């Protein structure tokens, strides 16, 4: 008769127990030194070895020839306990024997000496299921048991066990078995069972086991029944997890901000019978795995769900920040929780997918944080370079002419720029609104635009840029006035360069209305046509000597002082 793998390969001695060395070494030492307690409490999740260690301990304390604290598994006591023919070692299920009458009967029977072994051992599984009167009936015998009696209690929910019981037992906490240990054990079993288990198949089975070796052996048993080689694809197919590939594909569309493809894929999954709430739950699990893998690439492997292979996680997590994953996880968690109260689950799922693709639709600070993060990343890569050139006297665009915004694009290196003709000077100078002279001295005017020294005005020095900004404020809405105060300007030749501190300010000023106003006011002050450029950064600082020279030039138009 076929026997399940998890039963066939259950450990017989402490040395065979996987992943619980902190417990097995202590128990072996207690048995070898004869210092065993009368009551033990084993806690931990399913499949971690609680009942297995309880049976091994029951054999070890009754073994006639123990080997270093392990049972010999050959003496009559070990064989009788193993096959269940000795009634002095009993395994009880507290879930079905949780009444006070069953505990009283156990207590009355426990006072008798064992018939075939040294100690009478009671293994009570799921002890947290006992009722309150049953726990009270168990207290006295746990506190003062007979010399020949031992209790081994096991539970998965420690918080439900009364403190009066905890204080009378030695407690051992079983931890989840790591995927590395589970994979090694699965390969060991598969080799002896002639099962073709591939390394990638063992890896995904170990993660699907979720820390329980018994679950891993059961999954291996199920995959082996299908026949053939057991790799990652075969595991996903046999266990019905092939739908995870569609979930990974949807997340890939979301990370690329392709809302159209994500919604189409969601529709195909919905048409195929997939519940939209389950889709969001699977997306949340996948995002959690990616976030854990990004945060803890080494130690976080034990925390992964196991539904996705390492290649898929590496592909999806490439070039995606932790902040993006946090936004996705929180949005999915909220949408999944609200799905219970939804009147139209499909619509809510589609809205969630759209918000995942575009953070600006979230309606909170997430949109601004996302924009700032993208700007910082672009600035770090040196991609923020934007210039806008505007001519104040540009004629209306004719068919075949380049549009105005194309004039700001730098020309190719092979084609040198065509020099522009010097526009005629205005007949009459405009009204003076700046602290710079409207007409340059003859010596300066004779110079080419490249030879004219730049005129800069750092913030707060009362220079021409502040006057230019003030003259423009009367023609612009209030929102633009605030951004003008954050900028600085440099006039060099016929080119006015406006320096913005960041991308947001630049985006607010780089429009037709602001460009037209600035170019017109600057042209009126400079007395010539002015080209306009926008850049991100701070304007270059003018030296004190240049500032003094410009001031003297400005005053020379009033007292005819000649400056050489």
Steps between C-alpha positions, in 0.01 A plus 500: 500500500636840403602725788516878470849647486458715811408188701763276344781750557397622847819523714563216742777664705587856601789521254256460207287800600557787256538863602439465877851446632443742790232261633634156408843563653342604831269198510783259415711643779215472751439136406867404512548664841168377643367851565173483313203701623154367582321746266596652164319750279591503129378807306534603139329498160384188321747256352803612700552180701306538827327161499805334347729623779237398759501141371880490484520632857249235615718229344823649633390508869384137473779364278700215648819590309501875421779630276611851597148597600341349186284184516658188354180416308581128540408407857150366589403829660588706188329252269188478716467878526563537125228256392255612772470165678606648837208680659722673753586763237182664376446776245179693566322760288377781722273625220274193541574428868465849642242439771564491872379137521769376259770685697375356829512148354854564379600630842355197677678261263835678518566405863559136409851384419581408139487135402773474235718813515673725754274804463138549406494780239193698390538702179215753484480663157324836446477549874361852457167340402435384856218674682561709810369229741722243324806722550408539867470124539846459344674748730547286810651199330732726295627662818559182701508204259605144597862402445415287198289762314592745222279745309595640158259772387501638145322808366504739207327781694701570811296804600199279571681291761443629857797643687448244778577223250796686350665544838500123562666402170834534328418691183675441167417722201532337157589746225414487133743294296697704249443437125866401467461217755169389350646489148796291622265254671276476194799420278612236751158331501459529123837336438407196712150478352634522141311824436645732233495823701682791335669776708253769388210268585641436847545875551142590417364206703702612801351850482147369448541290813503824704739368765326161547700197390190279509332730247807486279500119499128494425550735203788285375279192529229672296741612226665158482163338429478695173821337376791643308759752610394737775622850414349841579264490200376153593441606861294802393301286258427211737415722797275726293720806539542575130272800549784666689665562164207720401527684830868565434414621149241741639746643750748547218242713313436698819869567557524625141193720564318332213143526630345384171675162493446450873126556467478269198681226690271551800201462267640173359554364850150606605347342190693181572330470839760665721366696796621862491554498876730200462690683224565798730602261779752326273635837385541602864690178577728551200572863591576389856752246370667765283516748789649241736749391237602863446523577873671177611651325196678236708309425820162587350488182288335314787216755506395462136167341415656253257254547215756660269846394390813707549526592130152655502572697818831627363337610174212684666710663772759645264524882499197544731541697823385381841271803521310382193456154652378655825239702310385191308479289815304757702258570212438128445449437871243779524318388185492138619358603837233719337403223258286338771265801508502566126179502298691452172819305558612506139479880474692544826768262378535692173524831686769350722701388195474849348623659825789254511606607151478875575580626851374848413145364526541401863372836625758541777867589542602182320467674165733785602746260659506289184565806282781621725654154503493481122660844475774400743571185302508694175729763653733228625521360147555848354182493292356834614611732219227717360537827310237728353591778255249771410535800271284796591471617138450154341253523209196280470586144402463422131449164335827311497665715770632343816268549797628735772575226752732323254730801504601401853629161385879483455601435142700195402876516527544452124292807417640824646236750606417773250592841646209734539502853362530783746154657529477878456509708815169655604443858399410613848611338823226365719410618846774437755388239759836337586815591683707450182549756222264482205780570254846356528805727444641502154796287604266231629254519211778442248578166657345181375233339720752237610736774622242687710570419864215317676280699735385298800290588799514267802181493706466789737754738348244728328634407157333509163345151528293605800386808313418287197300259716312789661409646161370160386286439809241754395435303182497150649260313732597469870622140472773601254615790719599264780709286268672805351631589846671162520694549178803698391611630161811573293500720185792417276500657159151458360428190712311517830551181706247441779625266774228304687581319829310179411293323237167605650584871478634452150182323393284785629696771316571318177180591316399742225356767729802530728751475213325773305480736798864448601634540148299816436605667827864398454503625140350831610771542765794384288392683188543197277347163421563252784512122484369316807646183656381306806742293707504323837762625744632821649615804297875567497612756752639829372827620652505823708712669235241427231219625721688826567581544132137451398391748765744764371384438144144549607582829670706628208188569294400771750827685564687424174782325687707307253592148610793331331 
